[in-house]
């Protein structure tokens, strides 16, 4: 009888439930605020973050900017339609911005290719169309804007004035981690970024996807690093980072090599999300302590013969139920105290 009671009381079911229950409740809360994690274990990774690295285009900037100018040879309606058809095949933020500035087109694109750190290309009506970095289109050009080439002839450059996402200043001010910007663009907006961040920040421009990956590797070797990017040119960096989050205007798009997808409109809540993950881990540690206390006290009574198997069989499910209640109530309280302010 003593042995049976001891075996029942010693079952670590409450301990085993502590982390999965808390992670499950926390993942559900984060999804309500626009962060969709592929694996609930990513919460533990986010709680340890000491470096936060942002891509610029499509992450800090909006993809719906209307401030687009074209400098170059006047484009015919047919050429505009060809460009519109080509950019509609791409999910890159710059492509989406250009697509919104052009009339819709249903021209068929053959052999579409998206080349990392270069641009996009395809065949339309027997002509090859290329859009991307000016130096890729013509080596003598400086990398400012997005160049257009139609059937081997340079046509001009799209200049897009970046519109930064709402609420960035408040979020960045509240982040306690070391902050970095890692961009493939030129440094034309360095002064603007300095004003937005209003704190010590490392800015790095003209970085290729491979250089981004290597930079993240260097940071990760010293401290846990979070990378936020558009999920395309940043795929390698997102996969290499301790935690990689793809920032997306369309959360239904395909984003490989990341731990989660953050709805772009909710980027301003990033500081609160990271705080939430840290508090969640504290709750899990508290649940662990309660579970161990249950087992320790129960065993102390069972060993001296003060618990019957029937009483033990009743107490252990009650311990699991109490952990369930503590986890649910704890996550609800953390949610209320963490996500209480919206950034201006």
RANOR-V921940 format. One record per pair of residues at least 24 apart in sequence whose C-alpha atoms are under 8 Angstrom apart, sorted by the first residue. I is the first residue (numbers start at 1). J is the second residue. Records with the same first field share a line. If there is no record, write none. Layout:
BEGIN
I: J  J
END
This chain:
BEGIN
1: 308  309
2: 302  303  305  307  308  309
4: 309
5: 302  307  308  309  312
6: 299  302  303
8: 309  312  313  316
9: 295  298  299  302  312  313  315  316
10: 295  298  299
11: 295  316
12: 291  295
13: 316  320
14: 291  316  319  320  323
15: 287  288  291  292
17: 320  323  324
18: 284  287  288  291  323  324  327
19: 284
21: 324  327  328
22: 280  283  284  327  328  331
23: 280
25: 327  328  331
26: 277  280  331
29: 335
30: 273
33: 266  269
34: 262  263  266
35: 260  261  262  263  266
36: 260  261  262
37: 259  260  261
38: 259  260
39: 259  260
42: 243  259
43: 277
44: 277  278  281
45: 224  242  243
46: 226  243  274  277  278
47: 274  275  277  278  281
48: 224  278
49: 177  223  224  225  226  242
50: 177  178  223  224  225  226
51: 177  178  179  180  219  223  224  225  226
52: 177  178  179  180  225  226  227  228
53: 179  180  181  182  225  226  227  228
54: 179  180  181  182  183  227  228  229
55: 181  182  183  227  228  229  230  234
56: 181  182  183  229
57: 93  94  183  185  230
58: 92  93  94  229  230  247  248
59: 228  229  230  247  248  264
60: 164  165  168
61: 162  163  164  165
62: 162  163  164  165
63: 93  94  96  97  249
64: 96  97  100
65: 97  160  161  162  163
66: 97  100  101
67: 160  161  162
68: 98  101  158  159  160  161
69: 158  159  160
70: 156  157  158  159
71: 156  157  158  159
72: 155  156  157
73: 155  156
74: 155
75: 155
79: 150
81: 105  107
82: 107  124  129
83: 129
85: 109
86: 112  120  121  122  129
87: 120
90: 114  120
91: 232
92: 230  232
93: 230
116: 209  232  233
117: 184  208  209  233
127: 151
128: 152
143: 185  186
144: 185  186
165: 265  268
166: 265  268  344
167: 268  343  344
168: 196  267  268  343
169: 196  197  198
170: 268  343  344
171: 268  269  270  271  343
172: 197  271
173: 197  198  199
174: 271
175: 271
180: 204
182: 207  212
183: 207
184: 208  209
209: 233  234  235  236  237
210: 236
212: 236  237
213: 237  240
216: 240  241
217: 241
231: 255  256  257  258
268: 343
269: 342  343
272: 338  339
275: 338
276: 334  335  338
279: 334
280: 331  334
283: 327  330  331
284: 327
287: 323  326  327
290: 323
291: 319  323
294: 319
END
